[in-house]
């Protein structure tokens, strides 16, 4: 079982449907689902929250910003998740 899911609502197919499906599964309802999107549209952020996303991160335009977001996700969600061990592969 994953410790978290990184999801882009603009992925090929429909990321919104994936998020809604995840939230309908009894065994996955508590699984953190983090949206990592290129969209800064507040309506997308509101829709993500309403559909059950745990957090919404905007993809930065550069590598330094991307590394910073990944570190934040690691420290915030992996170290704090039940049974999560950020040191494991």
Long-range contacts (C-beta under 8 A, 24 or more apart in sequence): 1-31, 2-31, 3-32, 3-77, 3-78, 3-81, 3-83, 3-84, 4-31, 4-32, 4-33, 4-34, 4-54, 4-73, 4-77, 4-78, 4-81, 5-31, 5-32, 5-33, 5-34, 6-34, 6-36, 6-73, 7-33, 7-34, 7-35, 7-36, 7-53, 8-35, 8-36, 8-37, 8-38, 9-35, 9-37, 9-39, 9-44, 9-47, 9-48, 10-37, 10-38, 10-39, 16-47, 16-51, 19-48, 19-51, 19-52, 19-53, 20-51, 20-52, 22-52, 23-51, 23-52, 32-77, 32-81, 34-73, 34-77, 36-69
